[in-house]
């Protein structure tokens, strides 16, 4: 029997661990997320802000046709990075889970419970043959009786709770910016400004006014800012010094 070259074979089957304990298909899915647009999320005093860069590459594209933030229930929103089609499947499943919980218990689903259910579903695609992992990461923001929540999920099905974080190609820059600047009990306007600054910092260029979307989840529920309101907040930013 021929010996396969190092690394060969282990990346063909999702259920096969390499000798050093890696699942290559999961790692490839993470690479797909890293190629996605940058998405940032952060908590403020009353809720969560989700800020998304749609990355419009052609003036022929209609910006509103690109979805990167989604209303899941009145109190929960998702922001995505990676394969958009994969994200839509997870969004659809999350919406169904919310409705099942409402019909079964006559109450809205807790944010933590939904995050666990979605991540359990993602994990199942790393364990059984004939499928592949989802090539998308999610920021899950929500407000419920237990408080304010922001979760970051991984293609492996792992998830962690954050005060502020990012996913996509600019994840490191966004995380570094929040590490230095995020603080508790910010107002909504201060959080929106910080989210936009973090996004701009990851791009190293001024924000595309047609490509940025902002969602807010607080005690009033889920809502997105109009294009006019988004641009007003962008106008409040100090011009970027590209010579630094």
Secondary structure, 3 states (H helix, E strand, C coil): CCCCCCCCCCCCCCCCCCCCCCCHHHHHHHHHHHCCCCEEEEECCCEEEEEEECCCCCCCCCHHHCCCEEEEECCEEEEEEECHHHHHHHHHHHHHHHHHHHHHHCCCCCHHHHHHHHHHHHHHCCCCCCCCCCCEEEEEEEEECCEEEEEEECCCCCEEECCEEEECCCHHHHHHHHHHHCCCCCCHHHHHHHHHHHHHHHHCCCCCCCCEEEEEEECCEEEECCHHHHHHHHHCCCCCCCCC
